[in-house]
């Protein structure tokens, strides 16, 4: 077998635009702002009062690459659960507060890393900013000012007629000014809307008004497929301009799916190191193999792979050899067999029914040669071979 250089380039990955310069804040151990990588968040769907279930879901989110997690706190019982959750969570916990301002203080006292407040639906919120700012500053807790189209201040709804970008931004800037009046600056802002066009314009306007770190989100984005498209479109439009410091993909789906989508969006924009990247053709009349099944089986077989590896699964002789040659590992299929490429060189030709198994074996070998092994010489994130 030909020896192939598997060294990875050390040059920074190209991005579409430099990050917009913002002030820096901390959410527990995670930095948020232009001096830190864009972080990925989700929210638990378990009752916060069910501490074990909530911590289990947080553990699953952590394993999926979640940086920060938000938990709902609508009642006194939820507030009582926060100290244990905040203490035992592996990642920083944000308490999500609506309606009752007293739970803001409860969350701060509980040791939460941050508190999300929605000024549009917290009673007499503006009158309590001074006390909230003091409590948060004394505890070293940051705040997210979360403005939502569905709960905008009635006065702004009356002024603008609906939740326009301008209305969302006016609300956010006003609340920010109240905190800054009391010398509190450890906050980020979100201006969420379910329409990606309105949402993008709101964040563009907000980015022009101040150097606050921004949390991106398309609220109520919808079921998994629709929500993924909406979020990817909106986040891509903003992140490609350097706008956005932390993100949450809102899906009507298990929260782990939100993390998968969020991480993939950041990886696609080179804002997070790429891990496994499957390149596969869409198939056409030229294909001589079942590309759909081949790509699915390779993806499933390499699930959990943590090394930055691009794998090309191609089904014909037109683009196949070129794409396979450009990838770290690839196959160009046809006539009942597949040519296996590693770093641009053909290392072997195998029958079609051995393609998946061979690609997985080569991926494991490459991972080991890249040094991704633990003390027992097992590849980190070792994929499970799943060949049907």
Secondary structure, DSSP 8 states (H G I E B T S, - for coil): ----------S----SS-------EEETTEEESTTS--EEEEE--S-TT-HHHHHHHHHHHHHTT--EEEEE--SHHHHHHHHHHHHH-SSEEEEEEEE-THHHHHHHHTT-SEEEEEEEEETTGGGGHHHHHHHHHHHT-EEEEEEEGGG--HHHHHHHSS--HHHHHHHHHHHHHHHHHTT---EEEEEEBSSHHHHHHHHHHHHHH---EEEE-BTT--BHHHHHHHHHHHHHHHHTTT--SEEE---BS-HHHHHHHHHHHHHHTTSS---EEEEE----TT--S-HHHHHHHHHHHTTT--S-EEEEEE-STTTHHHHHHHSSEEEEEETTEEEEEETTEEEEEEEGGGHHHHHHHHHHHHHHHTT-B-TTS-BTT-------
